[in-house]
Amino acid sequence: QVQLLESGGGLVQPGGSLRLSCTTSGRALSSLTMAWFRQTPGKNREFVAAIKRVGGTSYANSLKGRFTISRDNAKNTLYLQMNNLKPEDTAVYYCAASPRGLITASLAGDQQYEYWGQGTQVTVTS
């Protein structure tokens, strides 16, 4: 069983930055395909970014250039660096994991991920 624990959320002004972390346990991070999703009340979960076991990345088109996903396998930690934050980035951000090596076309599908964290709130407001 894989456990995921997000941290790093909070309140930030527009234009600011945050770095989210997701610490994994129960299985080596290097064996997992990892992703970030976000959700606001009344809306479906939205794909943010994903990173393959071997390191290839994928991003939601609207977030390219502002968000960066990375992983530190030695620390069993996934990161999401978020820059130039906007009010519309306000959401609960979830870390997700799959023990399978997903192809690029599948990375954005939330149904591909078997394990989920509890989420961390990000609020962007002045």
C-alpha positions as CSV (number, residue, x, y, z in Angstrom):
1,Q,0.0,0.0,0.0
2,V,1.3,3.4,-0.9
3,Q,0.6,6.4,1.3
4,L,0.9,10.0,0.1
5,L,1.1,13.1,2.2
6,E,1.0,16.6,0.6
7,S,2.3,19.7,2.3
8,G,3.2,23.3,1.3
9,G,-0.1,24.8,0.6
10,G,-1.3,28.1,2.0
11,L,-2.3,31.6,1.3
12,V,-0.4,33.6,-1.3
13,Q,-0.8,36.9,-3.2
14,P,-1.2,37.0,-7.0
15,G,2.2,36.8,-8.6
16,G,3.6,34.8,-5.7
17,S,5.1,31.4,-5.6
18,L,4.6,28.2,-3.6
19,R,6.2,24.8,-3.7
20,L,4.1,21.8,-2.8
21,S,5.6,18.5,-1.6
22,C,4.3,15.0,-1.6
23,T,6.0,12.5,0.6
24,T,5.5,8.8,-0.3
25,S,5.8,5.7,1.8
26,G,5.1,2.0,1.3
27,R,6.9,1.9,-2.0
28,A,9.9,3.5,-3.5
29,L,9.1,6.7,-5.3
30,S,11.3,5.6,-8.2
31,S,8.8,2.8,-9.0
32,L,5.9,5.1,-9.2
33,T,4.4,7.3,-11.9
34,M,3.4,10.5,-10.1
35,A,1.0,13.4,-10.8
36,W,-0.6,16.5,-9.4
37,F,-4.3,17.2,-9.8
38,R,-6.4,20.0,-8.4
39,Q,-10.0,20.5,-7.6
40,T,-12.4,23.4,-6.8
41,P,-15.8,23.0,-5.2
42,G,-18.4,21.8,-7.7
43,K,-15.9,21.0,-10.4
44,N,-14.2,17.9,-11.6
45,R,-10.6,17.1,-10.7
46,E,-8.3,18.8,-13.1
47,F,-4.9,17.5,-14.3
48,V,-1.9,19.7,-13.4
49,A,1.3,17.8,-14.2
50,A,2.8,14.3,-14.2
51,I,6.2,12.8,-14.1
52,K,7.1,9.3,-15.3
53,R,9.2,6.8,-13.5
54,V,12.1,7.6,-15.8
55,G,11.5,11.3,-15.5
56,G,9.6,12.5,-18.5
57,T,7.0,15.2,-17.7
58,S,3.6,16.3,-18.9
59,Y,1.7,19.5,-18.1
60,A,-1.7,20.9,-18.6
61,N,-1.4,23.3,-21.5
62,S,-2.7,26.2,-19.6
63,L,-0.1,25.8,-16.9
64,K,3.1,25.3,-18.9
65,G,5.8,27.8,-18.1
66,R,4.4,28.6,-14.6
67,F,4.4,25.1,-12.9
68,T,7.2,22.6,-12.7
69,I,7.0,19.1,-11.5
70,S,10.0,17.2,-10.1
71,R,10.9,14.3,-8.0
72,D,13.7,13.4,-5.5
73,N,13.7,9.7,-5.4
74,A,16.3,9.6,-2.6
75,K,13.9,11.6,-0.4
76,N,10.8,9.8,-1.7
77,T,9.4,13.3,-2.4
78,L,7.5,14.8,-5.3
79,Y,7.4,18.5,-5.8
80,L,5.3,21.1,-7.6
81,Q,6.9,24.5,-8.0
82,M,4.2,27.0,-8.8
83,N,5.2,30.5,-9.9
84,N,3.3,33.6,-10.9
85,L,0.2,32.3,-9.2
86,K,-3.2,33.6,-10.2
87,P,-6.5,33.6,-8.3
88,E,-7.8,30.9,-10.7
89,D,-5.1,28.6,-9.3
90,T,-7.0,28.5,-6.0
91,A,-7.9,24.9,-5.4
92,V,-7.1,21.8,-3.3
93,Y,-4.1,20.2,-4.8
94,Y,-3.8,16.4,-4.8
95,C,-0.8,14.1,-5.2
96,A,-1.5,10.9,-7.1
97,A,0.5,7.7,-7.8
98,S,0.4,4.7,-10.0
99,P,2.8,1.7,-9.8
100,R,2.4,1.3,-13.6
101,G,4.5,2.8,-16.2
102,L,1.9,5.0,-17.9
103,I,2.3,6.2,-21.5
104,T,2.2,9.9,-22.1
105,A,-1.3,9.9,-23.5
106,S,-2.6,8.4,-20.2
107,L,-0.9,10.7,-17.8
108,A,-3.7,13.2,-17.5
109,G,-6.4,10.7,-16.7
110,D,-7.2,10.6,-13.0
111,Q,-8.6,7.1,-13.3
112,Q,-5.0,5.9,-14.1
113,Y,-3.9,6.6,-10.6
114,E,-4.5,4.1,-7.8
115,Y,-3.3,6.1,-4.8
116,W,-4.2,9.6,-3.7
117,G,-3.2,12.0,-0.9
118,Q,-5.6,14.0,1.2
119,G,-4.9,17.2,-0.6
120,T,-3.5,20.6,0.4
121,Q,-5.3,23.9,0.0
122,V,-3.8,26.6,-2.1
123,T,-5.5,30.0,-2.0
124,V,-4.4,32.9,-4.2
125,T,-5.8,36.2,-3.2
126,S,-4.9,39.8,-2.6
